[in-house]
Amino acid sequence: MKVYKFGGASVRDAAGVRNLEQIVRMTDGDLLVVVSAMGKTTNALERVVDALAAGQEEKALTQWVDIIDYHVAIMRALGLQPGADVRLQGEIPYDPAKPYDENYDQIVSLGEIMSTQIIAVYLLKQGLPVEWWNVPKLLRTDNTWREAKVDDNVSRSVIRSGWDRPQRPRIVVAQGFIGGTEDGRRTTLGREGSDYSAALFGNYLDAESVTIWKDVPGILNADPRIEQNTVLIPSLRYQDAVELSYSGAQVIHPKTIRPLENKRIPLFVKPFGNPSADGSCISADGVGPVNIPVYIWRKNQILITMRAKDFSFVLEESLHEIFDIIHNHRLKVSLIQSSAVTISVCVDNTRFVADAIDALRAHFNVTYNENLSLLTIRGTTPEILQRARDGKQILLSQTTRRTARLVVVETD
């Protein structure tokens, strides 16, 4: 069997859903299709959560109606009847007594539920043998809201049983990004977690391969929206893919590789607009290391610098305290630099940062810079590094023999 994962961009409208159908029709044998929320639905649902948390119920309801109308328009363009063929969520599942993150998971997870319901029914009406899976009842997680941890043993057993049962249709449509707790509450696996979901399904079902369908030709050496003259990387080893994703490469989710590497399942990244193209392949036999420069931009960063209040040696005496605070506030560290009396960390700018800085200030003198990007260049040379620096304000830099990392002030 094979696993296909389609991201939001690939199913943002009726034409995208029809294109998905054609790709599925090209594939023989058993197929599990993992689908993200349509278009920018996840972002829109996040705005609903934020509005509700701020007590702006009327604003939230308006945004919710816009989301439902968006899905209804796609359904009608596909020839489906809202309410008859697919019944979308009616009320917003918000409980003001619950924490923000729990409400986030109950609401934002609906994007995947709606997209897969629409796609499964559409494929079925086109004559394909299809079954819809409700993943929160199959993929068991804990209740670490927004970053749920998967229980592999339970999930594997349940999913394997569902897959192996007699007379299962050849094609299964399932959600990415989400799971569920033992008591039936929906969870999310972290942003871009649909790739991770696809990898887990591939591992549990001993897939022949996993393919991620994207709006790019495959894995490129840079983001084409930022860098010109990008180059396709046709083959990568698991190790190189992990390093690229950890540095911030957006093509694959950082957690995706391990479940596939454990069973030596190849991962293909292919363009949904040109299904016959080769794309890129990540495998144990991939060619590596990558022999062209790779540019990875990680946007929306904050650089936090801590200095001991009593001029003690920060690194020797306080490292564990700093990282306990960082861990407890769920910050994602992109870069670390230290001296005898200071430690600087570059982190993703999330809603947890302000509280983390307050906690750090109880023990250290803290300064920080916002509106930053982290540029990682793998395969750098002095000439490449100089060109990367030109015209930029650099707050911090690290270089090794082959890799350079620059914390850059954003200009737009």
N, C-alpha and C positions, 0 to 999 in steps of 0.2 A: 504494500500500500504506500501511498504518497500523502504528504501534507502540503497544502497550499495555504499561504497567508496573504490576504489582501488588506492593504492599509486604507485609511480613510480617503486619501486622494483618489484611489482607484475605484471607489464606489460613491463618489460625491454627487452623482446624478444618474438619471436613467440610462444614459449612454454608457456610463461606467459599469452599471449592473449588467447590461447586455454584453459588454466586452468580457466581463467575468464569466458569463454563460458560455461564450465562445471558447474561452480558455479551458473551462471545465469539460466542454464537449470534445476538445482535442486530446483529452487524457483517458487512456484505457485503464481498467482495473479499479480497485478500491481507492477512494479519495476522501480525505477529511479536509474540509475547507474552513479555515479560521478567518473571521472577518472582524475588522475594527468598526468603530462608529463611523457613520457617513460624513465625509467632508470635515468641517470644523465643529461637529456636534459636541465633542468632548469639551472644547473651549467654551462653547455656548452654555453647556450644562454647568460648568464651573462658575460662570457668571450668575446663573440661577442660584447656586449654593451661596455665593458671596452676598447676593442681594437679600436672601432670606436671613442669613446670619447677621446682616446689618439692619434687620427689621423693615426692609423695603419690600413688603409683600406684593404691592401692586406692580412694581418694576419686575419682580421675579415672575409674576403671572404673565405679564406681557412677553417676557423672554421665553417662557415655557410655551406659550401659544405659538410664537414664531418657530420654535423647534418642531412642534407637532405639525404646523402648516408646511414646513420644509419637507418632512417625511411624507405627508399626504400628497404633496405635489409630485414627488418621485413615484409614489405608488400609482397615482393616476396616469402618469406618463408611461408606466409599465403595463397599464391595462388592469390594474388591481383595484378592488373596491374597498376603501377604508371602512372598517367596522364589520364587513362581511368576510373578505379574504384575510385581513389582518386587523386585529383590534389593538390599537396602541394604548400605552399607559394613559389613564385619565388624570388622576390627581398626582400632585407632586408629593413623593413619600418623604416629607420633612417632619422631624420631631424636634421642636425647640428644646426639649429636655435632654436631648442627646448631644454629645460633643460634636464639634464642627466636622472632624475627620470621619466620624461614623455616618453623619448625614451626607457627607461628600460621597462616600462609597455607595450609599443607597440610591443616590440621585444620578451621579455621573455614570454608573454602571448601566443605566438604561439606554445609553447610546448604542452599546453593542447588542443589547437585547432587541431594540427596534430594528437595527440594520439587518441582523441575521434572520429575524422573523420575515421581513420583507423579501430578502433574497431567497430564503428557503421556499416560500410560497411561490415566488416568481419562477424559480427553476422547476418546481413541481408542475406548474401550469404549462411549462414548455416541454413537458414530457420526460423530464429526467427523473430517475429514481432517487429521491432525496428524503432525508430525515433531519429534523431540527433537534439539536441538543441544547438543553438548558444547563449551561456549564456550572453555574453556582451550586447545582445539586450534584455535580460530578467531581469538580476540582476542589478538594477539601483544603481549607487554609485555617490559620489562626485568625485572631481579630486585631492584628496590627494594621489598623485602618490606613489605607493609601499605600502601604508597603507590605501587604500580607505575605506571610511565609507559608509555602505549600507543604502539606503533609504528603510526601511522595508515596508512602506505603498505602495509605487509604485511597488516594487519588488513582494510583496505578490499578489497584484492584477493581474499583468501581468502573473506571473507564475501560479497562480491558474486558470486563464482563459485558458491558454494553456493546462493545465492538464485536466480540466473539459470538454473540447470541445468534441463533439460527434465523435466517430470512431477514437479516438487516439489509436495508437498501444499500446500493453500491456507494452512494455519496452521502456524507454527513456534513451539515453546516453547523458550525459552533462558534461561540464568541471567543475572542481573545481578550486579554487584559483583566479579566474578572474571575473570581472564584466565589466560594461560599463557606461560611462557618458551619460547625456541627448543628447549631440551633437555627440555621436557615437564613442568616443575614448575608447579604452580598458584600464582597470585598473587592478591592482592586489591587493589582500587583505592581503599581508604580507606572508613571507615564511611559509610553511606548512599550508597555508590557505585553502587547499582542505577539510580538516576536518571541518572547519568552514562552507564552502559552503554546505557540506552534511547536517550539522546541520540546516542551514537556510532552505534548501529544505524540510527537515523533519518537521520543524516548520510550514512553509507555507502550506504544504500539509497534515498536521495532520497525519504523518506517524505512523504506528504501531510500528516501530523500525528503528534505524539507525545502520548499521554494518560497521565497518572499518576493512578491510582485510589487515593484516600486515605480515611481514616476521618473526614474533615472536609468541609464543604460546598464547599471550594475554598480559595483563598488568603484568609485572614482578617487583619484588622489587628492581631490579638494571639492569643496562645495561649489558647484557651478554658479550659484547665485552670488558668490563672493570672488572667486578666482576665475580668470580666463584660461582658455586652452587646457581644460582638465583632460586627464588621461584615464582610460579604463584599466583597472587592475583585474585581469582575467582569472587569477588563481592566487589563493592565500592559504597559508597554514592556519590551523586553529589558534596557535600561539600568537601569530601576528594579528589576527582578527581581534583577539581579546585585548591586545595592547592598543590597537586603534580605537576600539569601542571605549575602553577605559579613559583614553585621552579626550573623548568627546565626539568621536565620529558618529554621525546621526544615522547611518545606513542600517546598523544593527544594534540591538539593545545589549548592554554589557553582560546580562545574565543569560543570553541566548545560547552562547557557545558550549558551555559546560555539559548540558544534557545531551547534546549531539556528539561532542567529543568522546564522552564516556562510552558511546556505542558506535563510534566511527561512522556516524550518519552524515553524509555531505549536505551542506547548506548552499543552495543556489540563490542568487539575487538577480532577478531578471526584470526587464521593462514590461509593464502590462500593456503599453502601447505598441510593442513589437514582440509578441510572444515567441517568435521563432529565433530571436537573437540569442546568442550564447550567454550573455550576461557574465556574472562572476561566480566562481565556485570556491567555497571554503571547505577544506577537508584535511585529513591527516596527510594526504599525499600532495597537498598544494605546493606550488613553487614558492620558495622564500629564502631569505627575507626579501621584502619588496625592494626592488632596485631603482625606484624612482622616488623623488621627494614627495612626501604626503603632508598636506596642509590641513590641520584640523582646528576649526574655530569653536570655542566654547563661549557662548554669549552670556550676558547678564550675570557677571561675577562680582563679588565683593572681596577686597583684600583686607584682612583683619590682622593687625600687628599688636602683639602683647609684650609688655615690658614689666618686669617685677617691680612692685612698689618699693621694695627695700633694697634694690640693686643686687639681689642674689642671682645665682646662675639659673636662669629660667629652664634651660634644657635639662639640666641634671635633676632639679628638684620639683619641677612643676609639669612635666610633659604629660603624666598620667592624668593630672587634674584638668588640664586643658582639653584633652581628648575625651574625657568623661563628659564634660559639658557639651562638646561638639556632638558626641554620640547621642546624648540624652535629648538634644534639641534637633536631631535628625538632619544635621547639615551634611552636604555632600562635598567632601574635600577634593579639590582639583589639583592643588599644589601646596607644598610645604617648604619653607626656608627658615633656617635658624642661624642665630649667632650666639655668642656667650650670654647675652642678656635679653635677646628678643626672639620671638617666634612669630612668623607670618604664615597665614594660611589663606589660600584663595578658595572660596566656597561659592556654590550656586546661591543666587539671591532668591530666597524663598521667604514665606511669611514667618518662618521660625527664627530668622536671623536676628531681629531686634531683641527678642527675649534672650537669645544666646549671648549677644553682646552685653546685655545687662548682667547676666550671670557671670561672665568673664570679668566684668568691671568690679565685681565684689572682691576679686583676688589680684587683679592686674591693672596696670595702666593700659588702656586700649585706645587705639586709633584705627580708623578704617577709611577706605576709599570705595565709592560706588561707581556704577556706570563703566564697568571694565569688561574686557574680553580676554580670554586666555588663548593664545595661538601656540599650538604645538606643531613643530616641523620635524618629521622623522625622515632621516636621510639628508640632513642638512650639510652644507659646506660653508666656508667663510663668505663666499660670494652670495649664496642664497640667503644667509643670515643678514648680510648687509642690506640686500634688497628688501627683506622683510621689515627691517628697522626703519627704512627711509620714510620720512614724513609721519612717523608715529611717535606718540609720547609713551615711553616705556617706563613703567614703575618698578618692574622686577624682571630679571631674566635668569635662566638656568641653561647651561649648555653642557653636553657630554660629547663624546666623539661623534655621535651620529644624530643626536636629538637636541633640539633647542626648544625652550618654552619661554614665552614672552607674555607678561601681563600688560595689556595695552589699554589706554584710555579710549573709550568709544567716542567717536566724533559726530555720530548722528543719532 
